[in-house]
Amino acid sequence: MNPTNSMNSCPVQSQPTHLFHGAMNPMKIAILGAGNWGKNHVRVFCKLLGEKNIIVCDPDSSRRETMKAAYPGVSLSSEQALSNVDAVVIATPAVTHYALAREALLAGRHVLVEKPIALHPREAEELVAIAKRKERILMVDHLLEYHPAVKRLKDLVEEGKLGRLLHLSSQRLNLGVIRSEENALWSLAPHDISVILYLLGEEPIEVAAHGGTYLQPGIEDVCYLTLRFASGALGHVHVSWLDPVKTRRLTVVSERAMAVYDDLAGDQLMFHHKRAAERNGKYVPQKGKSEAIPVVEVEPLRAMAESFLEAVKTGENPLSDGKDGLRVLRVLEAAQESMESGGKPVPLGGTT
């Protein structure tokens, strides 16, 4: 979700004319919202497609002017632009995601939407169904699934280097942006939930959460979220915008080894040859060496944007498609329900 004003829509006039995305007729994209995060989408897609193929849509004139100064070739609009574009990037507040994505899909446009995909699973289910019926790409910006360190960690899992995953613990903490339109769970946790589901390849069977409200009535500043999986794995997510030390860390504990992804460390991905080994009926720590795993330097946002463009070109669903957004949304809704009931566990389907 990104702080920018809501977007009014304008009438849809015709289907996109630039369906062939070759050098002579490249894809054209409308980016809705040029706020704190939307401006990054403008930067990346201008590099990938060229400024003349980007329409920046934002009701805030100062934001439009800022984008025009930085990227003189872009077109500007104070309204949602759906005419004569092939795809739409939605970087507006979460409360607008469903309506804007629905309108764009019904107009035959491919859609990349910021997290969360919507505010209710039924809305996400409808978007997935429309995208399927219209044969359009629906993608959610679960950015960390495109982070090279996370992708390398997924490789280690699939290669069997870690063995069965036992528990995964993530921390996303900072004295950072304090939002008034959503709590820390909805603002911060989607990133970590998406990574945990990505690494495990399954949805939880149960979700429980506790939150603390200290600054604004009814808006949790800190949240502790626990996910239980049918495989026996346990996931734990701690998010807060009211913490003294900026932390972006995921710890993975498995049968054969352990790994730590620390986004703020010099060596972002560390592999630890450590485990609990059975000896004579007892379990004892077995401590081996720790090694840094080389990670290719790739901007996750650019990798995600390239994946979206490739999906539009080929018709193949991207990694973080609409169904991925729906899975994360189910967890968020269950966590919110649990928080509001004092931490009572909420059952989920637990599908793989």
C-alpha positions, -999 to 999 in steps of 0.1 A, spaced: 0 0 0 12 35 -7 2 69 6 -14 88 -23 -49 101 -29 -77 80 -44 -80 78 -81 -111 87 -101 -116 68 -132 -123 81 -167 -144 64 -194 -129 35 -213 -129 42 -250 -113 12 -267 -93 -19 -263 -55 -14 -263 -39 -9 -297 -4 -19 -288 -8 -56 -284 24 -64 -303 53 -55 -279 81 -53 -304 107 -26 -309 85 -8 -333 54 -9 -311 63 -13 -274 40 -19 -246 23 12 -230 16 13 -193 -4 36 -170 9 39 -135 -17 49 -110 -2 67 -80 31 85 -79 35 86 -41 63 71 -19 63 38 -37 46 46 -70 74 69 -80 97 39 -79 75 21 -104 77 51 -126 115 51 -125 118 13 -132 92 12 -160 106 43 -177 140 25 -178 124 -7 -192 100 7 -217 111 43 -223 94 74 -209 71 80 -239 54 47 -232 45 56 -196 14 76 -184 17 88 -148 -18 92 -132 -21 110 -99 -47 136 -87 -19 155 -69 -6 181 -93 27 184 -74 34 147 -78 27 149 -114 50 179 -119 77 161 -99 75 131 -122 75 152 -153 106 171 -141 124 138 -135 111 120 -166 102 146 -193 90 121 -218 61 107 -197 25 117 -202 4 129 -172 -31 125 -161 -51 135 -131 -74 105 -136 -71 68 -142 -60 63 -178 -73 31 -194 -75 41 -230 -47 32 -254 -26 13 -228 -18 -24 -225 -13 -26 -188 -20 -8 -155 3 -6 -124 -17 3 -93 2 20 -65 -26 37 -47 -40 31 -11 -50 -5 -4 -87 5 0 -87 14 -38 -69 -17 -51 -99 -39 -57 -120 -13 -75 -92 0 -97 -79 -35 -106 -114 -47 -113 -121 -19 -137 -88 -23 -155 -93 -61 -159 -128 -56 -172 -114 -31 -197 -90 -58 -210 -58 -45 -194 -31 -65 -177 -27 -55 -140 1 -52 -116 -12 -42 -82 6 -33 -50 2 -55 -19 -23 -63 -6 -43 -73 -37 -75 -63 -20 -89 -61 16 -112 -91 15 -105 -126 0 -139 -126 -19 -126 -95 -37 -93 -112 -46 -112 -143 -58 -133 -121 -81 -102 -104 -95 -86 -138 -102 -118 -150 -119 -120 -119 -141 -83 -122 -151 -89 -158 -161 -120 -150 -180 -104 -121 -198 -71 -139 -203 -52 -111 -187 -22 -111 -164 -30 -103 -128 1 -98 -106 8 -86 -71 40 -68 -61 52 -93 -35 86 -78 -39 107 -102 -18 98 -132 -39 120 -115 -66 148 -106 -42 180 -126 -53 187 -137 -18 152 -151 -13 153 -168 -47 187 -183 -38 173 -195 -4 144 -211 -23 170 -229 -45 187 -243 -14 153 -256 -2 145 -273 -35 180 -287 -38 176 -304 -4 205 -286 12 184 -277 42 162 -307 45 127 -305 60 119 -270 71 110 -268 108 104 -232 117 108 -198 100 110 -165 119 109 -131 104 114 -96 118 104 -64 100 110 -36 125 118 1 125 109 35 139 96 42 104 65 55 86 36 54 110 4 50 90 -31 62 99 -51 42 72 -39 7 82 -21 -11 110 14 -26 111 0 -60 102 -15 -49 68 13 -25 61 44 -46 68 35 -83 72 25 -92 36 62 -92 26 71 -118 52 40 -139 48 45 -142 11 81 -153 16 72 -179 42 45 -194 19 69 -193 -10 96 -212 8 72 -238 23 50 -242 -7 19 -245 14 -8 -224 32 -12 -225 69 -38 -246 86 -41 -221 115 -33 -185 122 -30 -166 155 -20 -130 161 -15 -105 189 -12 -68 184 -5 -37 205 -21 -3 200 -1 26 215 -2 57 193 -36 58 175 -69 43 186 -77 11 168 -44 9 148 -19 -17 159 17 -5 159 31 -39 166 20 -74 157 32 -110 165 18 -135 140 21 -173 143 13 -197 113 9 -234 117 13 -257 87 1 -293 80 37 -303 74 45 -295 110 64 -263 102 58 -232 122 61 -196 109 65 -165 131 62 -129 119 71 -99 141 63 -65 126 64 -30 141 69 6 131 76 14 167 110 -1 173 145 15 179 165 -7 156 158 -13 119 156 -50 113 148 -70 81 157 -106 89 144 -141 82 158 -171 100 151 -206 86 157 -236 108 157 -271 92 167 -307 98 201 -305 81 211 -269 84 200 -233 91 200 -201 71 196 -164 77 185 -138 52 194 -104 65 185 -76 40 206 -51 59 238 -72 63 268 -71 41 264 -108 34 227 -110 29 224 -148 29 243 -169 54 242 -208 54 250 -223 88 261 -260 90 243 -263 124 216 -287 136 204 -309 164 219 -344 160 207 -375 177 234 -395 197 226 -424 219 189 -414 222 197 -378 230 198 -347 209 229 -325 210 239 -294 191 261 -301 161 279 -268 152 297 -266 119 310 -237 99 290 -207 86 294 -195 50 281 -166 30 261 -176 0 269 -154 -31 239 -134 -42 236 -117 -76 231 -80 -73 197 -74 -88 172 -47 -78 141 -67 -67 117 -41 -81 133 -42 -115 133 -80 -114 96 -80 -105 88 -54 -133 106 -75 -158 87 -106 -147 54 -87 -152 64 -76 -187 75 -111 -196 42 -125 -183 23 -101 -205 44 -110 -235 41 -148 -231 8 -152 -213 24 -173 -186 14 -165 -150 42 -148 -130 54 -161 -96 33 -136 -76 1 -139 -96 -34 -132 -83 -37 -165 -66 -5 -158 -47 -20 -125 -36 -52 -143 -25 -32 -168 -4 -15 -139 15 -48 -121 19 -64 -151 35 -36 -151 61 -40 -113 67 -77 -116 72 -73 -145 96 -46 -127 115 -68 -96 119 -97 -117 131 -74 -134 156 -61 -100 169 -96 -87 174 -105 -118 194 -75 -115 217 -53 -139 199 -77 -168 194 -64 -191 166 -83 -190 133 -84 -222 112 -75 -220 75 -76 -245 46 -39 -253 46 -36 -262 9 -3 -268 -9 
